Amino acid sequence: MSQAAGDAGLSRESLYKALSREGNPEFATVMKVIRALGLKLRLEPIGA
């Protein structure tokens, strides 16, 4: 978790807070975590 937070440019504490059940992360935070994990978000039309 520490490395993912660092790679995303976040503190470990803020990442835990954002991803907690009570957390409400901004879309930008989610995108930082996705990129830090080496992933990309892709949208497709339903039924495609």
Backbone hydrogen bonds, N-H to C=O, Kabsch-Sander energy under -0.5 kcal/mol:
donor,donor_aa,acceptor,acceptor_aa,energy
5,A,1,M,-2.5
6,G,2,S,-2.5
7,D,3,Q,-3.0
8,A,4,A,-1.6
9,G,5,A,-0.5
9,G,6,G,-1.1
10,L,5,A,-3.1
15,L,11,S,-2.1
16,Y,12,R,-2.5
17,K,13,E,-2.4
18,A,14,S,-2.6
19,L,15,L,-2.2
20,S,16,Y,-0.6
20,S,17,K,-0.8
23,G,20,S,-0.9
30,V,26,E,-1.9
31,M,27,F,-2.5
32,K,28,A,-2.0
33,V,29,T,-2.1
34,I,30,V,-2.5
35,R,31,M,-2.5
36,A,32,K,-2.4
37,L,33,V,-1.6
38,G,35,R,-1.8
39,L,34,I,-2.4
48,A,45,P,-1.7
